[in-house]
Amino acid sequence: MQILFDTKIQLNADPEKIWELLTSPAERAKWQDGVEQVKLISGDEGYRGAQSELSLTEGKHKVIEQVQRSCPQERLQLQFKLGDCSYQQIIHLSKVDVERTQLTYHCKQKLDSGWRRVLNISPSVPACVKPAMLDSLAQHVSNAGQPSETII
């Protein structure tokens, strides 16, 4: 797997609130770039094995995202496949103080064997995995009256 993104951001909300924003289908659809709708199709929100259907704005694709690993309010690992690429997102939450949480975000991409791999052509990366989505999360938290700052 190739590492696409590796970044950190501090959010002015406690880990419990950030966890809710990351795992609730209704909340994700409000802030996550590139996602029109999120629907839980099996399992419990944010727990291992849970599956959600994401309706992406780009190309009107629908993908099934699965929670691969989970430690509530600490770690979330998600995976989905779009075309001939698999995407893995790993999110770590750590409490900075009573009202601030540091979110560490890693995103990896795996290109299945096929013509893109043979020709060494990189596919476009969907907005829903780009670090700009963290800015959208920060803005969403900020709109709740809690400003945030990005750390690179």
Phi and psi restraints in degrees (value plus and minus 20) as a CYANA .aco file:
   2 GLN   PHI    -118.1   -78.1
   2 GLN   PSI     112.4   152.4
   3 ILE   PHI     -96.9   -56.9
   3 ILE   PSI     101.5   141.5
   4 LEU   PHI    -111.8   -71.8
   4 LEU   PSI     -65.5   -25.5
   5 PHE   PHI    -161.4  -121.4
   5 PHE   PSI     125.8   165.8
   6 ASP   PHI    -170.7  -130.7
   6 ASP   PSI      84.6   124.6
   7 THR   PHI    -168.0  -128.0
   7 THR   PSI     147.1   187.1
   8 LYS   PHI    -152.4  -112.4
   8 LYS   PSI     131.5   171.5
   9 ILE   PHI    -168.0  -128.0
   9 ILE   PSI     123.4   163.4
  10 GLN   PHI    -122.1   -82.1
  10 GLN   PSI     112.1   152.1
  11 LEU   PHI    -138.8   -98.8
  11 LEU   PSI     118.1   158.1
  12 ASN   PHI    -107.7   -67.7
  12 ASN   PSI      47.9    87.9
  13 ALA   PHI    -178.3  -138.3
  13 ALA   PSI     136.4   176.4
  14 ASP   PHI     -96.6   -56.6
  14 ASP   PSI     141.0   181.0
  15 PRO   PHI     -76.2   -36.2
  15 PRO   PSI     -53.0   -13.0
  16 GLU   PHI     -81.5   -41.5
  16 GLU   PSI     -64.0   -24.0
  17 LYS   PHI     -87.7   -47.7
  17 LYS   PSI     -63.7   -23.7
  18 ILE   PHI     -82.7   -42.7
  18 ILE   PSI     -61.6   -21.6
  19 TRP   PHI     -78.8   -38.8
  19 TRP   PSI     -64.0   -24.0
  20 GLU   PHI     -80.8   -40.8
  20 GLU   PSI     -63.8   -23.8
  21 LEU   PHI     -84.3   -44.3
  21 LEU   PSI     -54.5   -14.5
  22 LEU   PHI     -97.7   -57.7
  22 LEU   PSI     -49.0    -9.0
  23 THR   PHI    -129.9   -89.9
  23 THR   PSI     -39.3     0.7
  24 SER   PHI     -99.7   -59.7
  24 SER   PSI     100.8   140.8
  25 PRO   PHI     -74.7   -34.7
  25 PRO   PSI     -61.5   -21.5
  26 ALA   PHI     -84.7   -44.7
  26 ALA   PSI     -60.3   -20.3
  27 GLU   PHI     -91.4   -51.4
  27 GLU   PSI     -62.1   -22.1
  28 ARG   PHI     -80.1   -40.1
  28 ARG   PSI     -60.5   -20.5
  29 ALA   PHI     -83.6   -43.6
  29 ALA   PSI     -42.1    -2.1
  30 LYS   PHI     -98.5   -58.5
  30 LYS   PSI     -52.8   -12.8
  31 TRP   PHI    -139.3   -99.3
  31 TRP   PSI     -43.4    -3.4
  32 GLN   PHI     -99.1   -59.1
  32 GLN   PSI      96.8   136.8
  33 ASP   PHI     -76.4   -36.4
  33 ASP   PSI     120.5   160.5
  34 GLY   PHI      60.9   100.9
  34 GLY   PSI     -18.6    21.4
  35 VAL   PHI    -139.4   -99.4
  35 VAL   PSI     102.0   142.0
  36 GLU   PHI    -105.5   -65.5
  36 GLU   PSI     -60.8   -20.8
  37 GLN   PHI    -171.4  -131.4
  37 GLN   PSI     126.1   166.1
  38 VAL   PHI    -148.0  -108.0
  38 VAL   PSI     109.9   149.9
  39 LYS   PHI    -150.5  -110.5
  39 LYS   PSI     100.6   140.6
  40 LEU   PHI     -89.7   -49.7
  40 LEU   PSI     104.1   144.1
  41 ILE   PHI    -129.8   -89.8
  41 ILE   PSI     -38.9     1.1
  42 SER   PHI    -182.8  -142.8
  42 SER   PSI     133.4   173.4
  43 GLY   PHI      62.3   102.3
  43 GLY   PSI    -190.6  -150.6
  44 ASP   PHI    -127.0   -87.0
  44 ASP   PSI     117.0   157.0
  45 GLU   PHI     -67.6   -27.6
  45 GLU   PSI     104.3   144.3
  46 GLY   PHI      59.1    99.1
  46 GLY   PSI     -17.1    22.9
  47 TYR   PHI    -128.1   -88.1
  47 TYR   PSI     131.7   171.7
  48 ARG   PHI     -70.1   -30.1
  48 ARG   PSI     113.4   153.4
  49 GLY   PHI      71.9   111.9
  49 GLY   PSI     -35.9     4.1
  50 ALA   PHI     -82.1   -42.1
  50 ALA   PSI     121.6   161.6
  51 GLN   PHI    -145.2  -105.2
  51 GLN   PSI     117.2   157.2
  52 SER   PHI    -148.6  -108.6
  52 SER   PSI     126.4   166.4
  53 GLU   PHI    -117.6   -77.6
  53 GLU   PSI     102.3   142.3
  54 LEU   PHI    -124.3   -84.3
  54 LEU   PSI     107.3   147.3
  55 SER   PHI    -116.4   -76.4
  55 SER   PSI      91.0   131.0
  56 LEU   PHI    -107.4   -67.4
  56 LEU   PSI     125.0   165.0
  57 THR   PHI     -94.1   -54.1
  57 THR   PSI     -53.7   -13.7
  58 GLU   PHI     -95.2   -55.2
  58 GLU   PSI      96.8   136.8
  59 GLY   PHI      50.3    90.3
  59 GLY   PSI     -14.1    25.9
  60 LYS   PHI      34.2    74.2
  60 LYS   PSI      15.3    55.3
  61 HIS   PHI     -97.3   -57.3
  61 HIS   PSI     133.7   173.7
  62 LYS   PHI    -141.0  -101.0
  62 LYS   PSI     111.8   151.8
  63 VAL   PHI    -148.8  -108.8
  63 VAL   PSI     134.4   174.4
  64 ILE   PHI    -122.6   -82.6
  64 ILE   PSI      99.7   139.7
  65 GLU   PHI    -123.6   -83.6
  65 GLU   PSI     117.4   157.4
  66 GLN   PHI    -142.7  -102.7
  66 GLN   PSI     117.8   157.8
  67 VAL   PHI     -99.1   -59.1
  67 VAL   PSI      97.5   137.5
  68 GLN   PHI    -112.1   -72.1
  68 GLN   PSI     -57.8   -17.8
  69 ARG   PHI    -163.6  -123.6
  69 ARG   PSI     129.5   169.5
  70 SER   PHI    -175.9  -135.9
  70 SER   PSI     115.6   155.6
  71 CYS   PHI    -155.4  -115.4
  71 CYS   PSI      80.0   120.0
  72 PRO   PHI     -66.5   -26.5
  72 PRO   PSI     112.9   152.9
  73 GLN   PHI      45.9    85.9
  73 GLN   PSI      -7.6    32.4
  74 GLU   PHI    -151.9  -111.9
  74 GLU   PSI     -69.2   -29.2
  75 ARG   PHI    -166.3  -126.3
  75 ARG   PSI     117.6   157.6
  76 LEU   PHI    -159.0  -119.0
  76 LEU   PSI     106.5   146.5
  77 GLN   PHI    -142.5  -102.5
  77 GLN   PSI     100.5   140.5
  78 LEU   PHI    -138.2   -98.2
  78 LEU   PSI     131.3   171.3
  79 GLN   PHI    -164.6  -124.6
  79 GLN   PSI     121.3   161.3
  80 PHE   PHI    -170.0  -130.0
  80 PHE   PSI     144.2   184.2
  81 LYS   PHI    -140.5  -100.5
  81 LYS   PSI     114.5   154.5
  82 LEU   PHI    -151.6  -111.6
  82 LEU   PSI      92.1   132.1
  83 GLY   PHI      43.7    83.7
  83 GLY   PSI    -147.8  -107.8
  84 ASP   PHI    -117.9   -77.9
  84 ASP   PSI      -1.0    39.0
  85 CYS   PHI    -141.3  -101.3
  85 CYS   PSI     121.1   161.1
  86 SER   PHI    -128.0   -88.0
  86 SER   PSI     121.3   161.3
  87 TYR   PHI    -141.9  -101.9
  87 TYR   PSI     115.3   155.3
  88 GLN   PHI    -143.8  -103.8
  88 GLN   PSI     106.5   146.5
  89 GLN   PHI    -136.0   -96.0
  89 GLN   PSI     110.9   150.9
  90 ILE   PHI    -142.3  -102.3
  90 ILE   PSI     103.4   143.4
  91 ILE   PHI    -142.3  -102.3
  91 ILE   PSI     106.0   146.0
  92 HIS   PHI    -132.9   -92.9
  92 HIS   PSI     114.7   154.7
  93 LEU   PHI    -134.6   -94.6
  93 LEU   PSI     114.0   154.0
  94 SER   PHI    -157.4  -117.4
  94 SER   PSI     115.2   155.2
  95 LYS   PHI     -94.1   -54.1
  95 LYS   PSI     103.8   143.8
  96 VAL   PHI    -105.5   -65.5
  96 VAL   PSI     -68.7   -28.7
  97 ASP   PHI    -176.2  -136.2
  97 ASP   PSI    -185.9  -145.9
  98 VAL   PHI     -76.5   -36.5
  98 VAL   PSI     -56.2   -16.2
  99 GLU   PHI    -136.3   -96.3
  99 GLU   PSI     -12.4    27.6
 100 ARG   PHI    -151.0  -111.0
 100 ARG   PSI     123.7   163.7
 101 THR   PHI    -150.1  -110.1
 101 THR   PSI     115.9   155.9
 102 GLN   PHI    -115.7   -75.7
 102 GLN   PSI     108.1   148.1
 103 LEU   PHI    -129.8   -89.8
 103 LEU   PSI     103.2   143.2
 104 THR   PHI    -126.7   -86.7
 104 THR   PSI     108.4   148.4
 105 TYR   PHI    -142.3  -102.3
 105 TYR   PSI     106.4   146.4
 106 HIS   PHI    -142.9  -102.9
 106 HIS   PSI     115.2   155.2
 107 CYS   PHI    -151.8  -111.8
 107 CYS   PSI     109.5   149.5
 108 LYS   PHI    -140.4  -100.4
 108 LYS   PSI     131.3   171.3
 109 GLN   PHI    -148.1  -108.1
 109 GLN   PSI     115.8   155.8
 110 LYS   PHI    -142.9  -102.9
 110 LYS   PSI     103.5   143.5
 111 LEU   PHI    -114.9   -74.9
 111 LEU   PSI      97.7   137.7
 112 ASP   PHI     -84.8   -44.8
 112 ASP   PSI     142.0   182.0
 113 SER   PHI     -83.0   -43.0
 113 SER   PSI     124.9   164.9
 114 GLY   PHI     140.1   180.1
 114 GLY   PSI    -190.5  -150.5
 115 TRP   PHI     -85.1   -45.1
 115 TRP   PSI     -55.2   -15.2
 116 ARG   PHI     -82.7   -42.7
 116 ARG   PSI     -61.5   -21.5
 117 ARG   PHI     -88.0   -48.0
 117 ARG   PSI     -62.1   -22.1
 118 VAL   PHI     -82.7   -42.7
 118 VAL   PSI     -62.8   -22.8
 119 LEU   PHI    -107.3   -67.3
 119 LEU   PSI     -20.5    19.5
 120 ASN   PHI      36.9    76.9
 120 ASN   PSI      26.1    66.1
 121 ILE   PHI    -124.7   -84.7
 121 ILE   PSI     102.4   142.4
 122 SER   PHI    -101.7   -61.7
 122 SER   PSI     113.5   153.5
 123 PRO   PHI     -95.4   -55.4
 123 PRO   PSI     141.7   181.7
 124 SER   PHI     -90.3   -50.3
 124 SER   PSI     129.0   169.0
 125 VAL   PHI    -118.4   -78.4
 125 VAL   PSI     107.6   147.6
 126 PRO   PHI     -86.6   -46.6
 126 PRO   PSI     126.6   166.6
 127 ALA   PHI     -78.6   -38.6
 127 ALA   PSI     -48.6    -8.6
 128 CYS   PHI     -88.8   -48.8
 128 CYS   PSI     -28.8    11.2
 129 VAL   PHI    -135.4   -95.4
 129 VAL   PSI     -26.5    13.5
 130 LYS   PHI     -93.1   -53.1
 130 LYS   PSI     129.7   169.7
 131 PRO   PHI     -78.6   -38.6
 131 PRO   PSI     -39.6     0.4
 132 ALA   PHI     -79.1   -39.1
 132 ALA   PSI     -45.2    -5.2
 133 MET   PHI     -85.0   -45.0
 133 MET   PSI     -47.2    -7.2
 134 LEU   PHI     -89.7   -49.7
 134 LEU   PSI     -54.6   -14.6
 135 ASP   PHI     -83.9   -43.9
 135 ASP   PSI     -57.5   -17.5
 136 SER   PHI     -85.4   -45.4
 136 SER   PSI     -59.3   -19.3
 137 LEU   PHI     -83.6   -43.6
 137 LEU   PSI     -65.0   -25.0
 138 ALA   PHI     -80.7   -40.7
 138 ALA   PSI     -61.4   -21.4
 139 GLN   PHI     -84.4   -44.4
 139 GLN   PSI     -60.6   -20.6
 140 HIS   PHI     -81.9   -41.9
 140 HIS   PSI     -64.3   -24.3
 141 VAL   PHI     -84.3   -44.3
 141 VAL   PSI     -62.2   -22.2
 142 SER   PHI     -82.4   -42.4
 142 SER   PSI     -58.8   -18.8
 143 ASN   PHI     -84.0   -44.0
 143 ASN   PSI     -39.6     0.4
 144 ALA   PHI    -105.4   -65.4
 144 ALA   PSI      -9.6    30.4
 145 GLY   PHI      70.5   110.5
 145 GLY   PSI      -0.6    39.4
 146 GLN   PHI    -151.6  -111.6
 146 GLN   PSI      75.6   115.6
 147 PRO   PHI     -84.6   -44.6
 147 PRO   PSI     135.0   175.0
 148 SER   PHI    -151.1  -111.1
 148 SER   PSI     145.7   185.7
 149 GLU   PHI    -154.8  -114.8
 149 GLU   PSI     125.7   165.7
 150 THR   PHI    -114.1   -74.1
 150 THR   PSI     119.4   159.4
 151 ILE   PHI    -141.3  -101.3
 151 ILE   PSI     107.9   147.9
